[in-house]
Amino acid sequence: MQGIAVQQFIKRFRREGAGVWLCVEPATIDLPQGRVQAAPGARFVAGAKFMNVDIARLLDEEFSRQRSA
């Protein structure tokens, strides 16, 4: 289930480079760590945690997974 959720979550972000993501639409995802919500304009960089989650790393992993599929 989380895989499908991440596939939808990433659609609400624009990749600005490796490890840098900009939220372009309101985004919500339920993870084992809890619900994570991001507002448009929020920028995430790898290594920085937001709501106890490294959002940029999560998005980078999904980006890589989609490219290799």
Distance bins in CASP14 RR format, pairs under 12 A and 6 or more apart:
PFRMAT RR
TARGET T0000
AUTHOR 0000-0000-0000
RMODE 2
METHOD distances of the structure
MODEL  1
1 7 0 0 0 0 0 1 0 0 0 0 0
1 8 0 0 0 0 0 1 0 0 0 0 0
1 29 0 0 0 0 0 1 0 0 0 0 0
1 30 0 0 0 0 1 0 0 0 0 0 0
1 31 0 0 0 0 0 1 0 0 0 0 0
1 32 0 0 0 0 0 1 0 0 0 0 0
2 8 0 0 0 0 0 1 0 0 0 0 0
2 9 0 0 0 0 1 0 0 0 0 0 0
2 29 0 0 0 0 1 0 0 0 0 0 0
2 30 0 0 0 0 1 0 0 0 0 0 0
2 31 1 0 0 1 0 0 0 0 0 0 0
2 32 1 0 0 1 0 0 0 0 0 0 0
2 33 0 0 0 0 0 1 0 0 0 0 0
2 34 0 0 0 0 0 1 0 0 0 0 0
2 36 0 0 0 0 0 1 0 0 0 0 0
2 53 0 0 0 0 0 1 0 0 0 0 0
2 58 0 0 0 0 1 0 0 0 0 0 0
2 61 0 0 0 0 0 1 0 0 0 0 0
2 62 0 0 0 0 0 1 0 0 0 0 0
3 9 0 0 0 0 1 0 0 0 0 0 0
3 10 0 0 0 0 0 1 0 0 0 0 0
3 29 0 0 0 0 1 0 0 0 0 0 0
3 30 0 0 0 0 0 1 0 0 0 0 0
3 31 0 0 0 0 0 1 0 0 0 0 0
3 58 0 0 0 0 0 1 0 0 0 0 0
3 61 0 0 0 0 0 1 0 0 0 0 0
3 62 1 0 0 1 0 0 0 0 0 0 0
3 65 0 0 0 0 1 0 0 0 0 0 0
3 66 0 0 0 0 0 1 0 0 0 0 0
4 10 0 0 0 0 0 1 0 0 0 0 0
4 11 0 0 0 0 0 1 0 0 0 0 0
4 29 0 0 0 0 0 1 0 0 0 0 0
4 30 0 0 0 0 0 1 0 0 0 0 0
4 62 0 0 0 0 0 1 0 0 0 0 0
5 11 0 0 0 0 0 1 0 0 0 0 0
5 12 0 0 0 0 0 1 0 0 0 0 0
5 27 0 0 0 0 0 1 0 0 0 0 0
5 28 0 0 0 0 1 0 0 0 0 0 0
5 29 1 0 1 0 0 0 0 0 0 0 0
5 30 1 0 0 1 0 0 0 0 0 0 0
5 31 1 0 0 1 0 0 0 0 0 0 0
5 32 0 0 0 0 0 1 0 0 0 0 0
5 34 0 0 0 0 0 1 0 0 0 0 0
5 35 0 0 0 0 0 1 0 0 0 0 0
5 36 0 0 0 0 0 1 0 0 0 0 0
5 58 0 0 0 0 0 1 0 0 0 0 0
5 62 0 0 0 0 0 1 0 0 0 0 0
6 12 0 0 0 0 0 1 0 0 0 0 0
6 13 0 0 0 0 0 1 0 0 0 0 0
6 27 0 0 0 0 0 1 0 0 0 0 0
6 29 1 0 0 1 0 0 0 0 0 0 0
6 30 0 0 0 0 0 1 0 0 0 0 0
6 31 0 0 0 0 1 0 0 0 0 0 0
6 36 0 0 0 0 0 1 0 0 0 0 0
6 53 0 0 0 0 0 1 0 0 0 0 0
6 55 0 0 0 0 0 1 0 0 0 0 0
6 57 0 0 0 0 0 1 0 0 0 0 0
6 58 1 0 0 1 0 0 0 0 0 0 0
6 59 0 0 0 0 1 0 0 0 0 0 0
6 60 0 0 0 0 0 1 0 0 0 0 0
6 61 0 0 0 0 1 0 0 0 0 0 0
6 62 1 0 1 0 0 0 0 0 0 0 0
6 63 0 0 0 0 0 1 0 0 0 0 0
6 64 0 0 0 0 0 1 0 0 0 0 0
6 65 0 0 0 0 1 0 0 0 0 0 0
6 66 0 0 0 0 1 0 0 0 0 0 0
7 13 0 0 0 0 0 1 0 0 0 0 0
7 29 0 0 0 0 0 1 0 0 0 0 0
7 58 0 0 0 0 0 1 0 0 0 0 0
7 59 0 0 0 0 0 1 0 0 0 0 0
7 61 0 0 0 0 0 1 0 0 0 0 0
7 62 1 0 0 1 0 0 0 0 0 0 0
7 63 0 0 0 0 0 1 0 0 0 0 0
7 65 0 0 0 0 1 0 0 0 0 0 0
7 66 1 0 0 1 0 0 0 0 0 0 0
7 69 0 0 0 0 0 1 0 0 0 0 0
8 25 0 0 0 0 0 1 0 0 0 0 0
8 27 0 0 0 0 1 0 0 0 0 0 0
8 28 0 0 0 0 1 0 0 0 0 0 0
8 29 1 0 0 1 0 0 0 0 0 0 0
8 30 0 0 0 0 0 1 0 0 0 0 0
8 62 0 0 0 0 0 1 0 0 0 0 0
9 21 0 0 0 0 0 1 0 0 0 0 0
9 23 0 0 0 0 1 0 0 0 0 0 0
9 25 0 0 0 0 0 1 0 0 0 0 0
9 26 0 0 0 0 0 1 0 0 0 0 0
9 27 1 0 1 0 0 0 0 0 0 0 0
9 28 1 0 0 1 0 0 0 0 0 0 0
9 29 1 0 1 0 0 0 0 0 0 0 0
9 30 0 0 0 0 1 0 0 0 0 0 0
9 31 0 0 0 0 1 0 0 0 0 0 0
9 35 0 0 0 0 0 1 0 0 0 0 0
9 36 0 0 0 0 1 0 0 0 0 0 0
9 37 0 0 0 0 0 1 0 0 0 0 0
9 38 0 0 0 0 1 0 0 0 0 0 0
9 44 0 0 0 0 0 1 0 0 0 0 0
9 53 0 0 0 0 0 1 0 0 0 0 0
9 55 0 0 0 0 1 0 0 0 0 0 0
9 58 1 0 0 1 0 0 0 0 0 0 0
9 59 1 0 0 1 0 0 0 0 0 0 0
9 61 0 0 0 0 0 1 0 0 0 0 0
9 62 1 0 0 1 0 0 0 0 0 0 0
9 63 0 0 0 0 0 1 0 0 0 0 0
10 21 0 0 0 0 1 0 0 0 0 0 0
10 23 0 0 0 0 0 1 0 0 0 0 0
10 24 0 0 0 0 0 1 0 0 0 0 0
10 25 0 0 0 0 0 1 0 0 0 0 0
10 27 0 0 0 0 1 0 0 0 0 0 0
10 29 0 0 0 0 1 0 0 0 0 0 0
10 38 0 0 0 0 0 1 0 0 0 0 0
10 44 0 0 0 0 0 1 0 0 0 0 0
10 55 0 0 0 0 0 1 0 0 0 0 0
10 56 0 0 0 0 0 1 0 0 0 0 0
10 58 0 0 0 0 1 0 0 0 0 0 0
10 59 1 0 1 0 0 0 0 0 0 0 0
10 60 0 0 0 0 1 0 0 0 0 0 0
10 61 0 0 0 0 1 0 0 0 0 0 0
10 62 1 0 1 0 0 0 0 0 0 0 0
10 63 1 0 0 1 0 0 0 0 0 0 0
10 64 0 0 0 0 0 1 0 0 0 0 0
10 65 0 0 0 0 1 0 0 0 0 0 0
10 66 1 0 0 1 0 0 0 0 0 0 0
10 67 0 0 0 0 0 1 0 0 0 0 0
11 21 0 0 0 0 0 1 0 0 0 0 0
11 23 0 0 0 0 0 1 0 0 0 0 0
11 24 0 0 0 0 1 0 0 0 0 0 0
11 25 1 0 0 1 0 0 0 0 0 0 0
11 26 0 0 0 0 0 1 0 0 0 0 0
11 27 0 0 0 0 1 0 0 0 0 0 0
11 29 0 0 0 0 0 1 0 0 0 0 0
11 59 0 0 0 0 0 1 0 0 0 0 0
11 62 0 0 0 0 0 1 0 0 0 0 0
11 63 0 0 0 0 0 1 0 0 0 0 0
11 66 0 0 0 0 0 1 0 0 0 0 0
12 21 0 0 0 0 1 0 0 0 0 0 0
12 22 0 0 0 0 0 1 0 0 0 0 0
12 23 1 0 0 1 0 0 0 0 0 0 0
12 24 1 0 0 1 0 0 0 0 0 0 0
12 25 1 0 1 0 0 0 0 0 0 0 0
12 26 1 0 0 1 0 0 0 0 0 0 0
12 27 1 1 0 0 0 0 0 0 0 0 0
12 28 0 0 0 0 1 0 0 0 0 0 0
12 29 0 0 0 0 1 0 0 0 0 0 0
12 36 0 0 0 0 0 1 0 0 0 0 0
12 37 0 0 0 0 0 1 0 0 0 0 0
12 38 1 0 0 1 0 0 0 0 0 0 0
12 39 0 0 0 0 0 1 0 0 0 0 0
12 40 0 0 0 0 1 0 0 0 0 0 0
12 41 0 0 0 0 0 1 0 0 0 0 0
12 42 0 0 0 0 0 1 0 0 0 0 0
12 44 0 0 0 0 0 1 0 0 0 0 0
12 55 0 0 0 0 0 1 0 0 0 0 0
12 59 0 0 0 0 1 0 0 0 0 0 0
12 62 0 0 0 0 0 1 0 0 0 0 0
13 19 0 0 0 0 0 1 0 0 0 0 0
13 20 0 0 0 0 0 1 0 0 0 0 0
13 21 1 0 1 0 0 0 0 0 0 0 0
13 22 1 0 0 1 0 0 0 0 0 0 0
13 23 1 0 1 0 0 0 0 0 0 0 0
13 24 1 0 0 1 0 0 0 0 0 0 0
13 25 0 0 0 0 1 0 0 0 0 0 0
13 26 0 0 0 0 0 1 0 0 0 0 0
13 27 1 0 0 1 0 0 0 0 0 0 0
13 29 0 0 0 0 0 1 0 0 0 0 0
13 38 1 0 0 1 0 0 0 0 0 0 0
13 39 0 0 0 0 0 1 0 0 0 0 0
13 40 0 0 0 0 1 0 0 0 0 0 0
13 41 0 0 0 0 1 0 0 0 0 0 0
13 42 0 0 0 0 1 0 0 0 0 0 0
13 43 0 0 0 0 1 0 0 0 0 0 0
13 44 1 0 0 1 0 0 0 0 0 0 0
13 55 0 0 0 0 1 0 0 0 0 0 0
13 56 0 0 0 0 1 0 0 0 0 0 0
13 58 0 0 0 0 0 1 0 0 0 0 0
13 59 1 0 1 0 0 0 0 0 0 0 0
13 60 0 0 0 0 0 1 0 0 0 0 0
13 62 0 0 0 0 1 0 0 0 0 0 0
13 63 0 0 0 0 1 0 0 0 0 0 0
14 20 0 0 0 0 1 0 0 0 0 0 0
14 21 1 0 0 1 0 0 0 0 0 0 0
14 22 1 0 1 0 0 0 0 0 0 0 0
14 23 0 0 0 0 1 0 0 0 0 0 0
14 24 1 0 1 0 0 0 0 0 0 0 0
14 25 0 0 0 0 1 0 0 0 0 0 0
14 27 0 0 0 0 0 1 0 0 0 0 0
14 40 0 0 0 0 0 1 0 0 0 0 0
14 41 0 0 0 0 1 0 0 0 0 0 0
14 42 0 0 0 0 0 1 0 0 0 0 0
14 43 0 0 0 0 1 0 0 0 0 0 0
14 44 0 0 0 0 0 1 0 0 0 0 0
14 59 0 0 0 0 0 1 0 0 0 0 0
14 63 0 0 0 0 0 1 0 0 0 0 0
15 21 1 0 1 0 0 0 0 0 0 0 0
15 22 0 0 0 0 1 0 0 0 0 0 0
15 23 0 0 0 0 0 1 0 0 0 0 0
15 24 0 0 0 0 0 1 0 0 0 0 0
15 43 0 0 0 0 0 1 0 0 0 0 0
15 44 0 0 0 0 0 1 0 0 0 0 0
15 45 0 0 0 0 0 1 0 0 0 0 0
15 46 0 0 0 0 0 1 0 0 0 0 0
15 56 0 0 0 0 1 0 0 0 0 0 0
15 59 1 0 0 1 0 0 0 0 0 0 0
15 60 0 0 0 0 1 0 0 0 0 0 0
15 62 0 0 0 0 0 1 0 0 0 0 0
15 63 1 0 0 1 0 0 0 0 0 0 0
15 64 0 0 0 0 0 1 0 0 0 0 0
15 66 0 0 0 0 0 1 0 0 0 0 0
15 67 0 0 0 0 0 1 0 0 0 0 0
16 22 1 0 1 0 0 0 0 0 0 0 0
16 23 0 0 0 0 0 1 0 0 0 0 0
16 24 0 0 0 0 0 1 0 0 0 0 0
16 41 0 0 0 0 0 1 0 0 0 0 0
16 43 1 0 0 1 0 0 0 0 0 0 0
16 44 0 0 0 0 1 0 0 0 0 0 0
16 45 0 0 0 0 1 0 0 0 0 0 0
16 46 0 0 0 0 0 1 0 0 0 0 0
16 56 0 0 0 0 1 0 0 0 0 0 0
16 59 0 0 0 0 0 1 0 0 0 0 0
16 60 0 0 0 0 0 1 0 0 0 0 0
16 63 0 0 0 0 0 1 0 0 0 0 0
17 43 0 0 0 0 0 1 0 0 0 0 0
17 44 0 0 0 0 0 1 0 0 0 0 0
17 45 0 0 0 0 1 0 0 0 0 0 0
17 46 0 0 0 0 1 0 0 0 0 0 0
17 56 0 0 0 0 1 0 0 0 0 0 0
17 59 0 0 0 0 0 1 0 0 0 0 0
17 60 0 0 0 0 1 0 0 0 0 0 0
17 63 0 0 0 0 1 0 0 0 0 0 0
18 45 0 0 0 0 0 1 0 0 0 0 0
18 46 1 0 0 1 0 0 0 0 0 0 0
18 56 0 0 0 0 1 0 0 0 0 0 0
18 57 0 0 0 0 0 1 0 0 0 0 0
18 59 0 0 0 0 0 1 0 0 0 0 0
18 60 1 0 0 1 0 0 0 0 0 0 0
18 61 0 0 0 0 0 1 0 0 0 0 0
18 63 0 0 0 0 1 0 0 0 0 0 0
18 64 0 0 0 0 1 0 0 0 0 0 0
19 43 0 0 0 0 0 1 0 0 0 0 0
19 44 1 0 0 1 0 0 0 0 0 0 0
19 45 1 0 0 1 0 0 0 0 0 0 0
19 46 1 1 0 0 0 0 0 0 0 0 0
19 47 0 0 0 0 1 0 0 0 0 0 0
19 48 0 0 0 0 1 0 0 0 0 0 0
19 54 0 0 0 0 1 0 0 0 0 0 0
19 55 0 0 0 0 1 0 0 0 0 0 0
19 56 1 0 1 0 0 0 0 0 0 0 0
19 57 1 0 0 1 0 0 0 0 0 0 0
19 58 0 0 0 0 0 1 0 0 0 0 0
19 59 1 0 0 1 0 0 0 0 0 0 0
19 60 1 0 1 0 0 0 0 0 0 0 0
19 61 0 0 0 0 0 1 0 0 0 0 0
19 62 0 0 0 0 0 1 0 0 0 0 0
19 63 0 0 0 0 1 0 0 0 0 0 0
19 64 0 0 0 0 0 1 0 0 0 0 0
20 42 0 0 0 0 0 1 0 0 0 0 0
20 43 1 0 0 1 0 0 0 0 0 0 0
20 44 1 0 0 1 0 0 0 0 0 0 0
20 45 1 0 1 0 0 0 0 0 0 0 0
20 46 1 0 0 1 0 0 0 0 0 0 0
20 47 0 0 0 0 0 1 0 0 0 0 0
20 48 0 0 0 0 0 1 0 0 0 0 0
20 55 0 0 0 0 0 1 0 0 0 0 0
20 56 1 0 0 1 0 0 0 0 0 0 0
20 57 0 0 0 0 0 1 0 0 0 0 0
20 59 0 0 0 0 1 0 0 0 0 0 0
20 60 0 0 0 0 1 0 0 0 0 0 0
20 63 0 0 0 0 0 1 0 0 0 0 0
21 27 0 0 0 0 0 1 0 0 0 0 0
21 38 0 0 0 0 1 0 0 0 0 0 0
21 41 0 0 0 0 0 1 0 0 0 0 0
21 42 0 0 0 0 1 0 0 0 0 0 0
21 43 1 0 0 1 0 0 0 0 0 0 0
21 44 1 0 1 0 0 0 0 0 0 0 0
21 45 1 0 0 1 0 0 0 0 0 0 0
21 46 0 0 0 0 1 0 0 0 0 0 0
21 47 0 0 0 0 0 1 0 0 0 0 0
21 48 0 0 0 0 0 1 0 0 0 0 0
21 50 0 0 0 0 0 1 0 0 0 0 0
21 54 0 0 0 0 0 1 0 0 0 0 0
21 55 1 0 0 1 0 0 0 0 0 0 0
21 56 1 0 1 0 0 0 0 0 0 0 0
21 57 0 0 0 0 1 0 0 0 0 0 0
21 58 0 0 0 0 1 0 0 0 0 0 0
21 59 1 0 1 0 0 0 0 0 0 0 0
21 60 1 0 0 1 0 0 0 0 0 0 0
21 61 0 0 0 0 0 1 0 0 0 0 0
21 62 0 0 0 0 0 1 0 0 0 0 0
21 63 0 0 0 0 1 0 0 0 0 0 0
22 38 0 0 0 0 1 0 0 0 0 0 0
22 39 0 0 0 0 0 1 0 0 0 0 0
22 40 0 0 0 0 1 0 0 0 0 0 0
22 41 1 0 0 1 0 0 0 0 0 0 0
22 42 1 0 0 1 0 0 0 0 0 0 0
22 43 1 0 1 0 0 0 0 0 0 0 0
22 44 1 0 0 1 0 0 0 0 0 0 0
22 45 0 0 0 0 0 1 0 0 0 0 0
22 55 0 0 0 0 0 1 0 0 0 0 0
22 56 0 0 0 0 0 1 0 0 0 0 0
22 59 0 0 0 0 0 1 0 0 0 0 0
23 29 0 0 0 0 0 1 0 0 0 0 0
23 36 0 0 0 0 0 1 0 0 0 0 0
23 37 0 0 0 0 1 0 0 0 0 0 0
23 38 1 0 1 0 0 0 0 0 0 0 0
23 39 1 0 0 1 0 0 0 0 0 0 0
23 40 1 0 1 0 0 0 0 0 0 0 0
23 41 1 0 1 0 0 0 0 0 0 0 0
23 42 1 0 1 0 0 0 0 0 0 0 0
23 43 1 0 0 1 0 0 0 0 0 0 0
23 44 1 0 0 1 0 0 0 0 0 0 0
23 50 0 0 0 0 0 1 0 0 0 0 0
23 55 0 0 0 0 1 0 0 0 0 0 0
23 56 0 0 0 0 0 1 0 0 0 0 0
23 59 0 0 0 0 1 0 0 0 0 0 0
24 38 0 0 0 0 1 0 0 0 0 0 0
24 39 0 0 0 0 0 1 0 0 0 0 0
24 40 1 0 1 0 0 0 0 0 0 0 0
24 41 1 0 0 1 0 0 0 0 0 0 0
24 42 0 0 0 0 1 0 0 0 0 0 0
24 43 0 0 0 0 0 1 0 0 0 0 0
25 37 0 0 0 0 0 1 0 0 0 0 0
25 38 0 0 0 0 1 0 0 0 0 0 0
25 39 0 0 0 0 1 0 0 0 0 0 0
25 40 1 0 0 1 0 0 0 0 0 0 0
25 41 0 0 0 0 1 0 0 0 0 0 0
25 42 0 0 0 0 0 1 0 0 0 0 0
26 36 0 0 0 0 0 1 0 0 0 0 0
26 37 1 0 0 1 0 0 0 0 0 0 0
26 38 1 0 0 1 0 0 0 0 0 0 0
26 39 1 0 0 1 0 0 0 0 0 0 0
26 40 1 0 0 1 0 0 0 0 0 0 0
26 41 0 0 0 0 0 1 0 0 0 0 0
26 42 0 0 0 0 1 0 0 0 0 0 0
27 35 0 0 0 0 0 1 0 0 0 0 0
27 36 0 0 0 0 1 0 0 0 0 0 0
27 37 1 0 0 1 0 0 0 0 0 0 0
27 38 1 0 1 0 0 0 0 0 0 0 0
27 39 0 0 0 0 1 0 0 0 0 0 0
27 40 0 0 0 0 1 0 0 0 0 0 0
27 41 0 0 0 0 0 1 0 0 0 0 0
27 42 0 0 0 0 1 0 0 0 0 0 0
27 44 0 0 0 0 0 1 0 0 0 0 0
27 50 0 0 0 0 0 1 0 0 0 0 0
27 51 0 0 0 0 0 1 0 0 0 0 0
27 55 0 0 0 0 1 0 0 0 0 0 0
27 58 0 0 0 0 0 1 0 0 0 0 0
27 59 0 0 0 0 1 0 0 0 0 0 0
28 34 0 0 0 0 0 1 0 0 0 0 0
28 35 1 0 0 1 0 0 0 0 0 0 0
28 36 1 0 0 1 0 0 0 0 0 0 0
28 37 1 0 1 0 0 0 0 0 0 0 0
28 38 1 0 0 1 0 0 0 0 0 0 0
28 39 0 0 0 0 0 1 0 0 0 0 0
28 51 0 0 0 0 0 1 0 0 0 0 0
29 35 1 0 0 1 0 0 0 0 0 0 0
29 36 1 0 1 0 0 0 0 0 0 0 0
29 37 0 0 0 0 1 0 0 0 0 0 0
29 38 0 0 0 0 1 0 0 0 0 0 0
29 50 0 0 0 0 0 1 0 0 0 0 0
29 51 0 0 0 0 0 1 0 0 0 0 0
29 53 0 0 0 0 1 0 0 0 0 0 0
29 55 0 0 0 0 1 0 0 0 0 0 0
29 58 0 0 0 0 1 0 0 0 0 0 0
29 59 0 0 0 0 0 1 0 0 0 0 0
29 62 0 0 0 0 0 1 0 0 0 0 0
30 36 1 0 0 1 0 0 0 0 0 0 0
30 37 0 0 0 0 0 1 0 0 0 0 0
30 51 0 0 0 0 0 1 0 0 0 0 0
30 53 0 0 0 0 0 1 0 0 0 0 0
31 37 0 0 0 0 0 1 0 0 0 0 0
31 50 0 0 0 0 0 1 0 0 0 0 0
31 51 0 0 0 0 1 0 0 0 0 0 0
31 52 0 0 0 0 1 0 0 0 0 0 0
31 53 1 0 0 1 0 0 0 0 0 0 0
31 54 0 0 0 0 0 1 0 0 0 0 0
31 55 0 0 0 0 0 1 0 0 0 0 0
31 58 0 0 0 0 1 0 0 0 0 0 0
32 52 0 0 0 0 0 1 0 0 0 0 0
32 53 0 0 0 0 1 0 0 0 0 0 0
32 58 0 0 0 0 0 1 0 0 0 0 0
33 49 0 0 0 0 1 0 0 0 0 0 0
33 50 0 0 0 0 0 1 0 0 0 0 0
33 51 1 0 0 1 0 0 0 0 0 0 0
33 52 1 0 1 0 0 0 0 0 0 0 0
33 53 1 0 1 0 0 0 0 0 0 0 0
33 54 0 0 0 0 0 1 0 0 0 0 0
33 55 0 0 0 0 0 1 0 0 0 0 0
33 58 0 0 0 0 0 1 0 0 0 0 0
34 51 1 0 0 1 0 0 0 0 0 0 0
34 52 1 0 0 1 0 0 0 0 0 0 0
34 53 0 0 0 0 1 0 0 0 0 0 0
35 51 0 0 0 0 1 0 0 0 0 0 0
35 52 0 0 0 0 0 1 0 0 0 0 0
35 53 0 0 0 0 0 1 0 0 0 0 0
36 42 0 0 0 0 0 1 0 0 0 0 0
36 44 0 0 0 0 0 1 0 0 0 0 0
36 49 0 0 0 0 0 1 0 0 0 0 0
36 50 1 0 0 1 0 0 0 0 0 0 0
36 51 1 0 1 0 0 0 0 0 0 0 0
36 52 0 0 0 0 1 0 0 0 0 0 0
36 53 1 0 1 0 0 0 0 0 0 0 0
36 54 0 0 0 0 0 1 0 0 0 0 0
36 55 1 0 0 1 0 0 0 0 0 0 0
36 58 0 0 0 0 1 0 0 0 0 0 0
36 59 0 0 0 0 0 1 0 0 0 0 0
37 50 0 0 0 0 1 0 0 0 0 0 0
37 51 1 0 0 1 0 0 0 0 0 0 0
37 53 0 0 0 0 0 1 0 0 0 0 0
37 55 0 0 0 0 0 1 0 0 0 0 0
38 44 1 0 0 1 0 0 0 0 0 0 0
38 50 1 0 0 1 0 0 0 0 0 0 0
38 51 0 0 0 0 1 0 0 0 0 0 0
38 53 0 0 0 0 0 1 0 0 0 0 0
38 55 1 0 0 1 0 0 0 0 0 0 0
38 56 0 0 0 0 0 1 0 0 0 0 0
38 58 0 0 0 0 0 1 0 0 0 0 0
38 59 0 0 0 0 0 1 0 0 0 0 0
39 50 0 0 0 0 0 1 0 0 0 0 0
42 48 0 0 0 0 0 1 0 0 0 0 0
42 50 1 0 0 1 0 0 0 0 0 0 0
42 51 0 0 0 0 0 1 0 0 0 0 0
42 55 0 0 0 0 1 0 0 0 0 0 0
42 56 0 0 0 0 0 1 0 0 0 0 0
42 59 0 0 0 0 0 1 0 0 0 0 0
43 50 0 0 0 0 0 1 0 0 0 0 0
43 55 0 0 0 0 1 0 0 0 0 0 0
43 56 0 0 0 0 1 0 0 0 0 0 0
43 59 0 0 0 0 0 1 0 0 0 0 0
44 50 1 0 0 1 0 0 0 0 0 0 0
44 51 0 0 0 0 0 1 0 0 0 0 0
44 53 0 0 0 0 1 0 0 0 0 0 0
44 54 0 0 0 0 1 0 0 0 0 0 0
44 55 1 0 1 0 0 0 0 0 0 0 0
44 56 1 0 1 0 0 0 0 0 0 0 0
44 57 0 0 0 0 1 0 0 0 0 0 0
44 58 0 0 0 0 1 0 0 0 0 0 0
44 59 1 0 0 1 0 0 0 0 0 0 0
44 60 0 0 0 0 1 0 0 0 0 0 0
45 54 0 0 0 0 1 0 0 0 0 0 0
45 55 0 0 0 0 1 0 0 0 0 0 0
45 56 1 0 1 0 0 0 0 0 0 0 0
45 57 0 0 0 0 1 0 0 0 0 0 0
45 59 0 0 0 0 0 1 0 0 0 0 0
45 60 0 0 0 0 0 1 0 0 0 0 0
46 53 0 0 0 0 0 1 0 0 0 0 0
46 54 1 0 0 1 0 0 0 0 0 0 0
46 55 0 0 0 0 1 0 0 0 0 0 0
46 56 1 0 1 0 0 0 0 0 0 0 0
46 57 1 0 1 0 0 0 0 0 0 0 0
46 58 0 0 0 0 1 0 0 0 0 0 0
46 59 0 0 0 0 1 0 0 0 0 0 0
46 60 1 0 0 1 0 0 0 0 0 0 0
46 61 0 0 0 0 0 1 0 0 0 0 0
46 63 0 0 0 0 0 1 0 0 0 0 0
47 53 0 0 0 0 0 1 0 0 0 0 0
47 54 1 0 1 0 0 0 0 0 0 0 0
47 55 0 0 0 0 1 0 0 0 0 0 0
47 56 1 0 0 1 0 0 0 0 0 0 0
47 57 1 0 0 1 0 0 0 0 0 0 0
47 58 0 0 0 0 0 1 0 0 0 0 0
47 59 0 0 0 0 0 1 0 0 0 0 0
47 60 0 0 0 0 0 1 0 0 0 0 0
48 54 1 0 0 1 0 0 0 0 0 0 0
48 55 0 0 0 0 1 0 0 0 0 0 0
48 56 1 0 0 1 0 0 0 0 0 0 0
48 57 0 0 0 0 1 0 0 0 0 0 0
48 58 0 0 0 0 0 1 0 0 0 0 0
49 55 0 0 0 0 1 0 0 0 0 0 0
49 56 0 0 0 0 1 0 0 0 0 0 0
49 57 0 0 0 0 1 0 0 0 0 0 0
49 58 0 0 0 0 0 1 0 0 0 0 0
50 56 0 0 0 0 1 0 0 0 0 0 0
50 57 0 0 0 0 0 1 0 0 0 0 0
50 58 0 0 0 0 0 1 0 0 0 0 0
50 59 0 0 0 0 0 1 0 0 0 0 0
51 58 0 0 0 0 0 1 0 0 0 0 0
52 58 0 0 0 0 0 1 0 0 0 0 0
53 59 0 0 0 0 0 1 0 0 0 0 0
53 61 0 0 0 0 0 1 0 0 0 0 0
54 60 0 0 0 0 1 0 0 0 0 0 0
54 61 0 0 0 0 1 0 0 0 0 0 0
55 61 0 0 0 0 0 1 0 0 0 0 0
55 62 0 0 0 0 0 1 0 0 0 0 0
56 62 0 0 0 0 0 1 0 0 0 0 0
56 63 0 0 0 0 0 1 0 0 0 0 0
57 63 0 0 0 0 0 1 0 0 0 0 0
57 64 0 0 0 0 0 1 0 0 0 0 0
58 64 0 0 0 0 0 1 0 0 0 0 0
58 65 0 0 0 0 0 1 0 0 0 0 0
59 65 0 0 0 0 0 1 0 0 0 0 0
59 66 0 0 0 0 0 1 0 0 0 0 0
60 66 0 0 0 0 0 1 0 0 0 0 0
60 67 0 0 0 0 0 1 0 0 0 0 0
61 67 0 0 0 0 0 1 0 0 0 0 0
61 68 0 0 0 0 0 1 0 0 0 0 0
62 68 0 0 0 0 0 1 0 0 0 0 0
62 69 0 0 0 0 0 1 0 0 0 0 0
63 69 0 0 0 0 0 1 0 0 0 0 0
END
